Amino acid sequence: MSGITTGDAPALQVRGLVKRYGDVTAVNGLDLELHRGQVLALLGPNGAGKTTTVEICEGFGVADSGEVRVLGLDPVADNDRLRTRIGVMLQGGGAYPGARAGEMLRLCAAYSANPIDPDWLMRTLGLVDAQRTPYRRLSGGQQQRLALACALVGRPELVFLDEPTAGLDAAARILVWELIDRLRKDGVSVLLTTHLMDEAEQLADDLVIIDRGEIVAHGTPEEVTSRGAENELRFRAPRGLDLTLLESILAEGYVCSEVNPGTYLVAGAVTPQVLAAVTAWCARINVLATDLRVETRSLEDVFLDLTGRELRG
């Protein structure tokens, strides 16, 4: 594979990334590319290698092999040059427990030559009433919003967001989504890790699912959720149904399974006759099928099929 160029490069390029801890390979030949002004969601179950990958991209870890370029620079060798051009949102905020929220944000702003107005960020993220509150006394949601504000206040070209809406209520979550969308429109690149599938589908231009250190799916949310689904009919019904009769009704070659509790899959060419047979079977056993879907799957369906694990499993 050819080396990474540093000219008019994407915001982030990763080629053949490998990281081992003793006998455990956390990341195994990973390739990533994040274009300028786009949002890339990096998804995977716990232990998949997401955190290791992101830490190496941020310059907090060193790869065993492979190439990483952030804004065309080496995140370790060029860390001093990169630090003012990227924003990093850490889980737990990384703040001093006794520091007041407003003081913490203004300190972060002081490191930038052209920061965003801290007062504007405080207002936008609903932190005005908490700006004199010590960090340790902030609610979990307030700590999360402060961490996001600290990552953005320096006007980064690329921002790493780790679970940006964890612990937030619905209104605050939508607010953060709108802010991320505004970042994209302003040309900021975003690498997003999240356990929320709807968040990834809503925000990401591109997404990568990794499992055991390797990529198992990559593409736009629409590409990933539609791939391989043209011969699938999915529906929801009470869990534990006996599918023997349904398979006997359908033509030879169709396979019926309960892929997750209460979620059923009919694999085979989906025709009007097949759809009619499934609904007739449901009526025969006095079951109401809901959420019948053809040629589409939710991102969570794809995730579970590919990894066999719950996102937080």
C-alpha positions in Angstrom: 0.0 0.0 0.0 1.3 3.4 -0.9 2.3 5.8 1.9 0.2 8.7 3.1 0.5 12.0 1.3 0.8 15.3 3.3 -0.3 17.8 0.6 -4.0 18.5 0.3 -4.7 15.6 2.6 -7.8 14.5 4.4 -8.3 15.6 8.0 -7.4 12.1 9.2 -5.7 9.2 7.4 -4.8 5.9 9.0 -3.2 3.1 7.1 -2.4 -0.4 8.4 -2.6 0.6 12.0 -1.5 -2.2 14.4 -1.3 -1.9 18.2 -0.6 -4.8 20.6 -0.6 -5.1 24.3 1.5 -8.2 25.1 -0.2 -11.1 23.4 -3.4 -9.2 22.7 -3.8 -7.4 19.4 -6.0 -4.4 20.1 -5.9 -3.0 16.6 -5.1 -5.2 13.6 -4.3 -3.4 10.3 -6.9 -0.7 10.5 -7.5 1.8 7.7 -9.5 5.1 8.3 -10.0 8.3 6.3 -11.9 11.4 7.4 -12.4 14.1 4.9 -12.4 17.8 5.6 -15.8 19.1 6.9 -17.3 15.7 7.4 -18.3 13.5 10.4 -16.9 10.0 10.7 -18.5 7.7 13.4 -16.3 5.0 14.8 -18.5 2.3 16.2 -17.8 -1.0 18.0 -18.5 -3.0 21.1 -16.5 -2.5 24.2 -13.0 -3.9 23.7 -13.2 -3.5 19.9 -10.2 -1.2 19.7 -12.0 2.2 19.3 -10.3 3.9 22.3 -6.8 2.6 21.3 -7.3 3.9 17.7 -8.5 7.3 18.8 -5.8 7.8 21.4 -3.1 7.0 18.8 -4.8 9.5 16.4 -4.8 12.1 19.2 -1.1 11.6 19.9 -1.6 9.9 23.3 -0.5 6.5 22.1 2.1 5.1 19.7 1.4 2.5 17.0 3.4 -0.7 16.7 3.1 -0.3 12.9 1.2 1.5 10.3 0.9 5.2 9.4 -1.3 7.9 11.0 -1.6 11.5 9.7 -3.7 14.1 11.4 -4.2 17.3 9.3 -1.2 16.0 7.3 1.0 15.7 10.4 2.3 12.9 12.6 0.3 13.1 15.8 3.3 12.1 17.9 6.3 13.8 16.2 4.3 16.9 15.3 2.2 17.0 18.5 3.2 20.6 19.4 2.1 21.9 16.0 -1.1 19.9 16.1 -2.2 20.7 19.6 -3.7 24.1 18.7 -5.4 22.7 15.6 -7.4 19.9 17.1 -10.0 19.6 19.9 -10.2 16.5 22.2 -13.3 15.7 24.2 -12.4 13.3 27.0 -14.8 11.0 28.9 -14.8 12.4 32.5 -13.9 15.8 31.2 -10.3 15.9 32.2 -11.0 18.9 34.4 -9.6 19.9 37.8 -12.2 18.9 40.4 -12.1 22.3 42.2 -12.0 24.4 39.1 -15.2 26.4 38.3 -16.8 25.6 35.0 -16.3 29.1 33.6 -12.7 29.3 34.7 -12.0 26.0 33.1 -13.4 27.0 29.8 -11.6 30.4 29.8 -8.4 28.7 30.6 -8.8 26.4 27.5 -9.7 29.5 25.5 -6.5 31.2 26.6 -4.4 28.6 24.8 -5.9 29.6 21.4 -4.9 32.6 19.3 -8.5 32.9 18.0 -10.9 31.2 20.4 -14.6 31.1 20.2 -16.2 33.4 22.7 -16.5 31.3 25.9 -19.6 33.2 27.0 -21.3 32.3 23.7 -20.4 28.6 24.2 -21.7 28.7 27.8 -25.0 30.1 26.5 -25.2 27.7 23.6 -24.6 24.7 25.8 -26.8 25.8 28.6 -24.0 26.3 31.2 -24.5 30.0 32.1 -26.1 29.1 35.5 -23.2 26.6 36.2 -20.2 28.8 35.3 -19.3 29.5 39.0 -19.9 25.9 40.1 -16.8 23.7 40.9 -16.4 20.9 38.4 -16.9 18.2 41.0 -20.4 19.6 41.8 -21.6 19.7 38.2 -24.2 17.1 37.2 -23.0 14.4 34.8 -24.8 16.2 31.9 -23.1 19.5 32.8 -19.7 17.9 33.0 -20.3 16.4 29.5 -21.3 19.7 28.0 -18.3 21.5 29.6 -16.0 18.8 28.1 -17.6 19.5 24.7 -17.2 23.3 25.2 -13.5 22.9 26.1 -12.9 20.7 23.0 -14.5 23.4 20.7 -13.4 26.7 22.2 -10.1 26.8 20.4 -11.7 26.7 16.9 -10.2 23.3 16.0 -10.0 22.1 12.4 -10.5 18.5 13.6 -12.3 17.5 16.8 -12.4 14.1 18.5 -15.7 13.6 20.3 -16.0 10.7 22.7 -19.7 9.9 23.6 -20.6 13.6 23.3 -24.2 13.1 24.5 -23.7 10.5 27.2 -25.9 11.3 30.2 -27.7 14.2 28.5 -31.5 14.6 28.5 -33.4 14.6 25.1 -33.3 18.4 24.8 -29.6 18.7 25.5 -28.9 15.9 23.1 -30.6 17.6 20.2 -28.8 20.8 21.1 -25.4 19.0 20.8 -26.5 17.4 17.5 -27.3 20.8 16.1 -23.9 22.1 17.3 -22.1 19.2 15.6 -24.0 19.9 12.4 -23.0 23.5 12.6 -19.3 22.5 13.0 -19.6 20.4 9.8 -21.1 23.3 7.9 -18.2 25.5 9.1 -15.7 23.0 7.6 -14.7 21.3 10.9 -13.9 17.6 10.7 -15.3 15.4 13.5 -14.3 11.9 14.6 -17.2 10.7 16.7 -17.4 7.6 18.9 -20.8 6.8 20.3 -22.8 3.9 21.7 -26.0 5.5 20.3 -27.0 4.1 16.9 -29.5 6.8 16.2 -26.8 9.4 16.9 -24.4 7.8 14.4 -27.2 7.6 11.7 -28.2 11.2 12.3 -24.8 12.8 12.4 -22.3 10.7 10.4 -21.4 11.3 6.7 -19.5 8.0 6.9 -19.2 5.3 9.5 -16.8 2.5 10.4 -17.8 -0.5 12.5 -14.8 -2.4 14.1 -14.7 -5.6 16.1 -11.7 -7.2 17.7 -9.5 -4.5 16.1 -10.6 -5.0 12.5 -13.1 -3.2 10.3 -16.3 -5.3 9.7 -18.3 -2.5 7.9 -17.6 0.8 6.3 -19.7 3.3 4.3 -22.4 5.9 4.6 -25.2 5.0 7.0 -27.5 4.3 4.1 -24.9 2.0 2.4 -24.2 0.1 5.6 -27.9 -0.4 6.5 -29.0 -1.4 3.0 -26.1 -3.7 2.1 -27.2 -7.3 1.9 -30.8 -6.5 2.9 -32.4 -6.9 -0.5 -33.3 -10.5 0.3 -34.5 -9.9 3.9 -37.8 -9.3 5.5 -37.7 -8.3 9.1 -40.5 -7.8 11.6 -41.1 -7.6 15.3 -43.5 -9.9 17.3 -43.5 -11.5 20.7 -40.3 -13.3 21.5 -39.9 -17.1 21.3 -42.3 -17.9 18.4 -42.1 -21.3 16.8 -41.1 -20.7 13.2 -41.5 -24.2 11.9 -44.9 -23.6 10.4 -43.8 -20.4 8.7 -40.9 -22.1 7.1 -43.2 -24.9 5.9 -45.5 -22.3 4.3 -42.7 -20.6 2.4 -40.9 -22.1 -0.6 -37.8 -24.2 -0.2 -34.7 -22.2 0.5 -36.2 -19.6 2.8 -34.8 -19.5 6.3 -36.6 -18.0 9.2 -34.9 -17.0 12.5 -35.2 -14.9 15.6 -32.1 -12.8 15.3 -32.7 -10.9 18.5 -35.4 -11.4 21.1 -38.6 -10.3 19.4 -37.0 -9.5 16.1 -37.5 -12.0 13.3 -35.8 -12.4 9.9 -37.1 -14.1 6.8 -34.1 -14.6 4.5 -34.8 -15.1 0.8 -36.2 -13.2 -2.1 -38.9 -10.9 -0.8 -42.0 -10.9 -3.0 -45.6 -9.8 -2.5 -46.4 -13.5 -2.0 -43.8 -13.9 0.7 -45.1 -10.8 2.5 -48.7 -12.1 2.3 -47.6 -15.5 3.6 -45.8 -14.0 6.6 -48.8 -11.8 7.6 -51.2 -14.7 7.1 -49.1 -16.9 9.4 -49.1 -14.1 12.0 -52.9 -13.9 11.8 -53.2 -17.7 12.0 -51.3 -17.8 15.3 -53.1 -14.6 16.5 -49.9 -12.5 16.6 -49.6 -8.9 15.6 -46.4 -8.3 13.6 -45.0 -4.8 13.8 -42.2 -2.8 12.1 -42.2 -5.0 8.9 -39.2 -3.8 6.9 -38.0 -4.8 3.4 -34.6 -3.8 1.9 -33.5 -1.9 4.9 -32.2 -2.6 8.4 -31.5 -0.4 11.4 -27.9 0.3 12.2 -28.4 -1.6 15.4 -29.5 -4.7 13.4 -26.4 -4.5 11.2 -24.2 -4.0 14.3 -25.5 -7.0 16.1 -25.4 -9.2 12.9 -21.7 -8.2 12.3 -20.4 -8.3 15.8 -22.8 -10.7 17.6 -22.6 -8.4 20.6 -24.6 -5.6 22.1 -22.8 -2.3 21.7 -22.1 -2.1 25.4 -21.8 -5.8 25.7 
